Structure formats: structure tokens, C-alpha cells
């Protein structure tokens, strides 16, 4: 299982975006990352100035949104959708996409994944797939 550090994950996103902008060859995962980053122009300046932002701490209690976390969750959801794991996520995505549109549907899934990851961290255990599916079922 691939478990990058915070800095490795951030540098992966920065490098995928740099390579994409430079027209350099991308691995499959880098291509997916670059496509997701392209959907978020509000984060481009951050990824294009790594020396300024790569070490920054983002504090939700202060109203900060962590662009690296947001993009990493997008990447995780893209991988989940590619293999329909947990089973049924593709069906939930299709339902949400029909009612909300593509990007809003992905953000609904991200909200659920973020909640499940927060619960896992808080409780000191692995992510709960049943909780994830339950959250997705509640998304309209």
C-alpha cells in the first residue's frame, strides 16, 4: 500500500501540475492529478509557487481550506471510481452526477470521504466502508 508523507503527497501534486503545464510526459496517476487540478483554478497559484506554500499548515478552525488535502481526496475518489471500490460508489456517483453535475457530485463524495477519514483518525482505526456508503446514500 502506498502511504506518502504529507510532503511527498504535496510534491507529487506540484510536480504533476508543473509537468502538465510544461507539456512533459505524465504517468497515469499524474495525468489524473493534472486533470483534477485543472478543475480547480483557485489552487493554481499555490501549486505554481511551491516554495511559498508546500510547508504551510492549513487550519480548518481558522477557516483555511487545505488545497493539497482537497486535491488528494479528489485523487482518491478518482481511483475509487476507476475500480468501483468500495463497491457501489460508481452507482452513487452516477446518481449524484445526474442531479448535481459532475464536479458537485465529486464534491459530495469528497465530503463523505473526508468525514470517514476524520472519524477513522479520531477513533484510531481504519476507514469504515459502511459509514462511507451510508453517507453517500444520504447525499441528494
C-alpha positions in Angstrom: 0.0 0.0 0.0 1.3 3.4 -1.0 1.4 5.8 2.0 3.2 9.0 1.1 4.1 11.6 3.7 2.4 14.9 3.7 5.4 16.5 1.8 5.6 13.6 -0.7 1.9 14.0 -1.5 2.2 17.7 -1.9 5.2 17.5 -4.1 3.5 14.9 -6.2 0.7 17.3 -6.9 3.0 20.2 -7.6 5.2 18.1 -9.9 2.2 16.7 -11.8 0.9 20.2 -12.4 4.3 21.5 -13.4 4.8 18.7 -15.9 1.3 19.1 -17.3 1.9 22.8 -17.9 5.3 22.2 -19.5 3.8 19.5 -21.8 6.1 16.8 -20.3 5.0 13.1 -20.3 2.9 12.1 -17.3 2.3 8.8 -15.6 -1.4 7.7 -15.4 -1.7 9.0 -11.9 0.0 12.3 -12.7 -2.4 12.7 -15.7 -5.4 12.2 -13.4 -3.9 14.6 -10.8 -3.3 17.2 -13.5 -6.9 16.9 -14.8 -8.3 17.3 -11.3 -6.0 20.3 -10.7 -7.2 21.9 -13.9 -10.8 21.8 -12.4 -9.5 24.0 -9.5 -8.0 27.2 -10.9 -8.3 28.7 -7.4 -5.3 26.4 -6.5 -3.1 27.0 -9.5 -1.2 29.9 -7.9 -0.5 27.7 -4.8 0.9 24.8 -6.9 2.9 27.2 -9.0 4.7 28.7 -6.0 5.7 25.6 -4.1 8.5 27.3 -2.1 5.8 29.6 -0.6 3.1 27.0 0.1 4.4 23.5 0.4 5.2 23.7 4.1 2.2 25.8 5.0 -0.2 24.4 7.7 -3.9 24.9 6.9 -6.1 25.2 9.9 -9.8 24.5 9.4 -10.6 26.1 12.8 -9.2 29.3 11.2 -11.3 28.9 8.1 -8.5 27.5 6.0 -9.1 25.1 3.2 -6.2 22.8 2.6 -5.8 22.7 -1.2 -3.4 19.7 -1.1 -5.9 17.7 1.0 -8.8 18.7 -1.2 -6.9 17.6 -4.3 -5.6 14.4 -2.6 -9.2 13.5 -1.7 -10.2 14.1 -5.3 -7.4 11.8 -6.5 -8.5 9.1 -4.0 -12.1 9.3 -5.2 -11.0 9.1 -8.9 -9.1 5.9 -8.0 -12.2 4.5 -6.2 -14.4 5.3 -9.1 -12.0 3.7 -11.5 -12.4 0.3 -9.7 -15.8 0.8 -8.1 -14.3 0.3 -4.6 -15.9 0.4 -2.2 -18.5 -1.5 -4.2 -21.4 0.8 -5.2 -19.5 4.1 -5.3 -19.9 4.3 -9.1 -23.7 4.0 -8.8 -23.8 6.7 -6.1 -21.6 8.9 -8.3 -23.9 8.4 -11.3 -27.0 9.3 -9.2 -25.3 12.4 -7.8 -23.9 13.4 -11.2 -27.4 13.3 -12.7 -28.8 15.6 -10.0 -25.8 17.9 -9.3 -23.5 17.8 -12.3 -20.0 16.2 -12.4 -18.0 18.4 -10.2 -20.6 18.9 -7.5 -21.2 15.2 -7.4 -17.5 14.6 -6.8 -17.5 17.2 -4.0 -20.4 15.4 -2.4 -18.4 12.2 -2.4 -15.3 14.1 -1.1 -17.4 15.4 1.8 -18.3 11.8 2.8 -14.7 10.5 2.3 -13.4 13.4 4.4 -15.9 12.6 7.2 -14.9 8.9 7.1 -11.2 9.7 7.2 -11.7 12.1 10.1 -13.7 9.5 12.0 -11.0 6.9 11.4 -8.3 9.2 12.6 -10.3 10.3 15.6 -11.0 6.7 16.6 -7.6 5.3 15.7 -8.9 2.7 13.3 -9.2 2.1 9.6 -11.8 3.8 7.4 -15.3 2.4 7.7 -16.7 1.5 4.3 -20.2 1.1 5.7 -20.1 4.6 7.1 -18.9 5.9 3.8 -21.7 4.2 1.9 -24.3 5.4 4.4 -23.1 8.9 4.0 -23.3 8.6 0.2 -26.8 7.3 0.4 -27.8 10.4 2.4 -26.4 12.7 -0.3 -29.2 14.1 -2.5 
